[in-house]
Amino acid sequence: MEKQITPQRHQGHEGAPRKEQEKDKEAFLGASLVPSSLGGGIPDNGLLRFITCGSVDDGKSTLIGRLLYDSKAILADAMDALAKSSRKRGLEEVDLSLLTDGLSAEREQGITIDVAYRYFSTGTRKYILADAPGHEQYTRNMVTGASTADLAIVLIDARKGVLPQTRRHTTLAHLMGLRHIVVAVNKMDLVDYDQAVFSTIQAQVGAFASKLGIPQLHFIPLSALKGDMVVDRGERLDWYQGPTLMELLESIELDSSEQDQPFRFPVQLVCRPRTEELIDYRGYQGRVESGRIKPGDAITVQPSGARSRVRRIELYGKELPEAVAGQSVTLLLEDEVDISRGDLIASAEHAPVPTRSLTATLAWLGEKPLSSTGRLVLRHGTREVRTKVGEIESRLDLEALEPVPVEDVAMNDIVTVTLKLQGPIAPDAHTVLRSGGSFILIDEATHNTVAAGLVLEPEYL
Amino acid sequence: MTHRVLSHLERLEGEAIHILREVAGQCTNPALLFSGGKDSVVLLRLAEKAFRPGRFPFPLVHIDTGHNYAEVIDFRDRRAAELGEKLIVRTLDESIAKGRIVLRSATESRNRHQSVTLLDTVEEFEFDALIGGARRDEEKARAKERVFSFRDEFGQWDPKNQRPELWNLYNARIHKGEHMRAFPISNWTELDVWQYIAEEGLELPEIYFAHEREVVELPGGALLPVTDLTPIPAGKSSVRRSVRFRTVGDISCTAPVLSEARTVEDIIKETATTEITERGATRLDDQTSEASMEQRKKEGYF
C-alpha cells in the first residue's frame, strides 16, 4: 500500500481552504496584534533557557514547583494528578517534586536520574527550564542540560553551605559556557532568615568562583518552601535589597552579543535540486552559530581556505537581507567553491585557522575510563575526524580547584589533554566562542558520546 | 551595533530546522512520521524550510490504526500530494491479518498496538531514523527524552541510560538494526505550535476547530464522541455540543473538548488561558496510570 503521490493529483482541492486560512491569518495579524509570538498582543521578550542544579536535597524540585506554581504554570488537572500521587505516597502535602520526576524509576527511588524539561512563560518572556539531577553518578545528565542553557541556578542549602556537588556543578556550568550563574541560597527559613549565614556562603562561593575565573555571580537568599524571594518577596528577608529570583529571570539580558562575534556557519547540507529551472542552484544549508551575515560579505571556507562572497541568503524561497546567530538559512555564494557537509563557512576577516592538534578541557562522561574506550571520533560543528589523546596533562581537583597530575581519565573527571587529529578542523577558543570552541568525542566501538570538549588553545588569527 | 533579538518562535524554528538537517546529514535512510495532526503539520512546514528548493531527503510515513477520522486521512493524503513527497502508509489491519497483533475484542483501543506496526515498518524499510512531532511539554516521560533518542535493535527506549546530548552536536551513530528517533519540536509548547500555525498560515484538518458534534458527557467531564466505533454506552444518552479536538489520534482514545474557538486566533486565546493540560482532558490512554506513556515509549511507541 505504498503511495507515490504526484502533486497534480489533488490540485482541485487546494484552493478554497487555503484562502480561508490566509484570511484568518490576515485577520489575526491585522487585529492590533503584533505578529508576535506570545499572542494576544504581548510583546516578545525572547526565550531564556536555564538549568537548576546543586546537590541532592538542596530543594531543587521544590524550587521548581514553587516557580511554576507561583507563576501559575501548573494547570488544574496537573495539580489534581499531583495531589493524587502525593496522597498515594502517604504524603500530607502536595509533593511538588513529583512534577519533574517523570520516570517510574525516579518516582520509585525518590531521586532525579535525568534532566526534565519544563516550559512556562511569565509576562513577556518564555522559559525552558532544565531540572538537573544532583547525584554525582548522573553528572553527565546535568552536563547535557547545561550545554544548551543560558543561565544556571545553583542551589545551596543554607544549613550546609558549599558541598562538593556545588563546586562541581558551578565549575561545569562555567565550563559549558553559561554566562549567568545565580547562586540561590535556599532553606533560609531553617536558619531564621539570618543575613550572616547568607553572607558567609556568599564569601565561600565568591572565593572559589574567582579561582575558576568566573566573572560574575548573582546571589539570592530564598525559601522555596515558604515562597520567599522566588516570585513574591515575602516579608522575612527585608535585609536583602536585590531582585527576587523571578525578577532576575525576567530582566536578565539575553545573549544577543553572540551576533557581534565572528560569523560561523557549519555546513550541514548542500542543496542541489538539479531541476530544469534550478540547474545551477547550489545552496549551503546550515545554522548561523555566531555572528551575522549579509549579502556581499566576504567569507572563507575552512579547512580549504577558499574565499568568496555571499550572493544571497534564503529561507524557503524568500530572500533575507541578513541572517543572525540562531537562524537556520541557505547561503548562495558568488563563486563556485568546493564545499560539502563538514566544512565551515566563516567571516573572511576573522576566520579560524585549521589545525590538527589541540589542547582542550574534557568533561569525561563515559562510564569506562579513557584507557578502555574504543577509537575516538571528534565532532566539531558538522565535521568528524578521528582523534587520539596525546598527553593527559592534568585533572582539575574539585576540592582544591587546582590541576593535579593524573594517569587515566574516569567518569566525571575534568581533565586537560592534548589531542592529535587525523584531519584538520578550524576551531575557536571556547572562551571566545561557545559554539566554535566546543566539540564532542564519540567512542567508535559503542557509538556513545563519551566526552564534552572545550578548545583551550587553537591558533587564532 | 544594533542587535536583532530573535523572537522565541524564530529561535525554536532555527533549532528545529537544524535538527531536521542533522537527521538528513547523519542518517542514511530516515523517514518522517506524518499523521495529519497539528504537530506533524508544523513538522512538514519546517521540513520545507529546511530542504526547499530541494526534495525532502525522506519519505513521509503514517501508521494508520484504521480508526482515524476520515477528514484527517483525507487531509493527510492531500497535504502529501501538495508537497509532491512520497507517503508510505502501513495499517494495523495488515498487522492484524498477519497475526502480528491480536486484539482481545473488536472494539479494543488500537492505540497501544501501533508500536508493533511501527517497528515492523522500521524493519521493512530498514529505516535508521524516524522523525516525529513529539513535544516535551506533552507528558512527563516525554519531558525526559533527548532530541536524538536511541532505540536498540528491539526498538526499545532505555530512559535510565540515555546518551549525553551536548550543545547542538547531535550523535546519531548506531549499529545496524538499531534506530534513532529525532524530535525537532521537542522544545515547543502547545501554544508555540498554534502561534506558528498562525504565523505561517498553515492549514489543518477541520476537526481542530469548533464544530457541532454528538457526544456523551461522561462523569468527570470527559466527552465521548459518538462514532461507529464508540457508540452511546448503555444507559447513557448523547447531546450535541460545540467542541474541538486538541489532539488528534485513534478515535477510541481521543476525546474533544468544549470550545467555541473557530479560528486559529480563538484557539491561541483559549490555549493561553486554559486550566487543563493538552493531553489531560483529551487522551484517555494516558490516564491509566502514572507511567502509561513511559511504558508505551519503552515498547517502541512514539
Interface residues (C-beta under 8 A of the other chain):
Chain A: M1 E2 K3 Q4 I5 T6 P7 R9 H10 Q11 H13 E14 P17 R18 Q21 E22 D24 K25 A27 F28 L29 A31 L33 P35 S36 S37 L38 G39 G40 D44 G46 L47 L75 A76 D77 A78 A81 S85 L99 T100 G102 L103 S104 A105 R107 I113 D114 V115 A116 Y117 R118 Y119 K126 I128 R140 N141 V143 T144 S147 T148 L254 S256 S257 Q259 D260 Q268 L269 C271 R272 P273 T275 L278 Y281 G283 Q285 G286 R287 L315 Y316 G317 E322 V324 G326 Q327 S328 R341 L365 R379 H380 G381 T382 R434 S435 S438 F439 I440 I442 H447 N448 T449 A452
Chain B: M1 H3 R4 V5 L6 S7 H8 L9 E10 R11 L12 E13 G14 E15 I17 H18 R21 E22 A24 G25 E48 K49 A50 F51 R52 P53 G54 R55 P57 D77 R78 A80 A81 E82 L83 G84 E85 K86 L87 I88 V89 R90 T91 E94 R136 D137 E139 K140 A141 R142 A143 K144 R146 P159 K160 Q162 R163 P164 E165 L166 W167 N168 L169 N171 R173 I174 H175 S186 N187 T189 L191 D192 W194 Q195 A198 E199 G201 L202 E203 T263 V264 E265 I268 K269 A272 T274 E275 I276 T277 G280 A281 E290 A291 E294
